[in-house]
């Protein structure tokens, strides 16, 4: 078995396990390889990083590099979540609680919404039995 680092055209990186290089090429030709994040079929092999630890300094550098990679991975995940929210949820701004109530009671058609709410809004929504999730969202320039 051989492990390849793979990347899709949307820059999602993941591992693939193959019997050999030919097996990878054959699966790619037949369209059997898809990105596990976005299911993009345009996947290519990327250089695999590895290292040999020779001293304590090398071990510390490796640990720091792994931590940086973990932070970058979390940042990538956060950006992907924000992209999915922006793409799939209607922004109702500060009217979030009002819109959630209208949807909950059938005044408006059900749909995914996003926006802001106050602590009082949150308490009221919980009391009404309306499920919601608070998610930190980056400030947009020009928003108040």
C-alpha positions as CSV (number, residue, x, y, z in Angstrom):
1,X,0.0,0.0,0.0
2,X,1.0,3.6,-0.7
3,X,-0.4,6.8,0.7
4,X,-0.7,9.9,-1.5
5,X,-1.6,13.4,-0.5
6,X,-4.3,14.5,-2.8
7,X,-5.8,18.0,-3.6
8,X,-8.9,18.9,-5.5
9,X,-9.2,22.0,-7.7
10,X,-10.9,23.8,-4.7
11,X,-7.7,23.3,-2.7
12,X,-9.1,20.7,-0.3
13,X,-6.2,18.3,0.8
14,X,-6.8,14.7,1.8
15,X,-5.1,11.3,1.8
16,X,-5.7,8.5,-0.6
17,X,-4.5,4.9,-0.1
18,X,-3.6,2.9,-3.2
19,X,-2.0,-0.4,-4.1
20,X,0.5,1.5,-6.2
21,X,0.9,4.5,-8.5
22,X,-0.8,2.7,-11.4
23,X,-3.8,2.0,-9.2
24,X,-4.1,5.8,-8.4
25,X,-3.9,6.7,-12.1
26,X,-6.5,4.1,-13.1
27,X,-9.0,5.3,-10.4
28,X,-8.4,8.8,-11.5
29,X,-9.0,8.0,-15.2
30,X,-12.2,6.2,-14.4
31,X,-13.5,9.0,-12.3
32,X,-13.5,7.1,-9.0
33,X,-11.7,9.8,-7.1
34,X,-13.7,12.6,-5.6
35,X,-12.8,15.1,-2.9
36,X,-14.4,14.1,0.4
37,X,-15.2,17.8,1.2
38,X,-16.8,19.1,-2.0
39,X,-17.0,15.9,-4.1
40,X,-15.0,17.6,-6.9
41,X,-13.8,14.9,-9.3
42,X,-10.7,17.0,-10.4
43,X,-8.2,15.5,-8.0
44,X,-4.4,15.5,-8.3
45,X,-1.5,14.2,-6.4
46,X,0.5,16.7,-4.3
47,X,4.0,16.3,-2.8
48,X,4.0,14.5,0.5
49,X,6.0,16.1,3.2
50,X,8.0,14.0,5.6
51,X,11.1,14.4,7.7
52,X,13.7,12.6,9.7
53,X,14.2,13.9,13.2
54,X,18.0,14.2,14.0
55,X,17.9,16.2,17.2
56,X,15.7,17.8,19.8
57,X,15.7,21.0,17.7
58,X,14.2,19.1,14.8
59,X,11.6,17.5,17.0
60,X,10.6,21.0,18.3
61,X,10.4,22.3,14.7
62,X,8.3,19.4,13.7
63,X,5.9,19.9,16.6
64,X,5.7,23.6,15.8
65,X,5.0,22.8,12.1
66,X,2.3,20.3,13.1
67,X,0.7,23.0,15.3
68,X,0.8,25.5,12.5
69,X,-0.8,23.0,10.2
70,X,-3.5,22.3,12.7
71,X,-4.2,26.0,13.0
72,X,-4.3,26.4,9.2
73,X,-6.7,23.4,9.1
74,X,-9.0,25.0,11.6
75,X,-8.9,28.3,9.7
76,X,-9.7,26.5,6.5
77,X,-12.6,24.7,8.2
78,X,-13.9,28.0,9.6
79,X,-13.7,29.7,6.2
80,X,-15.5,26.7,4.6
81,X,-18.3,26.8,7.2
82,X,-18.7,30.6,6.7
83,X,-18.9,30.0,2.9
84,X,-21.6,27.3,3.3
85,X,-23.6,29.6,5.6
86,X,-23.4,32.5,3.2
87,X,-24.4,30.3,0.3
88,X,-27.2,28.4,1.9
89,X,-28.8,30.7,4.5
90,X,-30.8,33.9,3.9
91,X,-29.3,36.9,5.8
92,X,-32.2,38.5,7.8
93,X,-29.9,40.7,9.8
94,X,-31.2,41.9,13.2
95,X,-34.7,40.5,12.3
96,X,-33.5,36.9,13.0
97,X,-35.8,36.3,16.0
98,X,-38.8,37.8,14.2
99,X,-38.2,35.7,11.0
100,X,-37.6,32.6,13.1
101,X,-40.9,33.1,14.9
102,X,-42.8,33.6,11.6
103,X,-41.3,30.4,10.2
104,X,-41.9,28.5,13.4
105,X,-45.6,29.4,13.4
106,X,-46.2,28.9,9.7
107,X,-46.6,32.6,8.7
108,X,-43.6,32.2,6.3
109,X,-42.3,29.2,4.4
110,X,-39.5,27.3,6.1
111,X,-36.0,28.2,5.0
112,X,-32.5,28.5,6.3
113,X,-31.9,31.9,7.9
114,X,-28.9,33.6,9.5
115,X,-28.7,36.9,11.3
116,X,-28.1,38.4,14.7
117,X,-30.0,38.2,18.0
118,X,-29.9,39.7,21.4
119,X,-29.8,37.8,24.7
120,X,-33.5,38.6,25.1
121,X,-34.2,37.3,21.7
122,X,-32.4,34.1,22.5
123,X,-34.3,33.6,25.7
124,X,-37.6,34.1,23.9
125,X,-36.7,31.7,21.1
126,X,-35.8,29.0,23.6
127,X,-39.0,29.6,25.5
128,X,-41.0,29.2,22.2
129,X,-39.1,25.9,21.5
130,X,-37.3,27.3,18.4
131,X,-34.0,25.6,17.8
132,X,-31.1,27.8,16.7
133,X,-27.3,27.8,16.9
134,X,-25.1,30.7,17.8
135,X,-22.0,30.7,15.6
136,X,-19.3,33.4,15.7
137,X,-19.3,35.2,12.4
138,X,-16.5,37.5,11.1
139,X,-17.3,41.2,10.8
140,X,-18.1,42.3,7.3
141,X,-16.8,45.7,6.2
142,X,-19.7,48.2,5.9
143,X,-21.9,46.3,8.4
144,X,-23.2,48.1,11.5
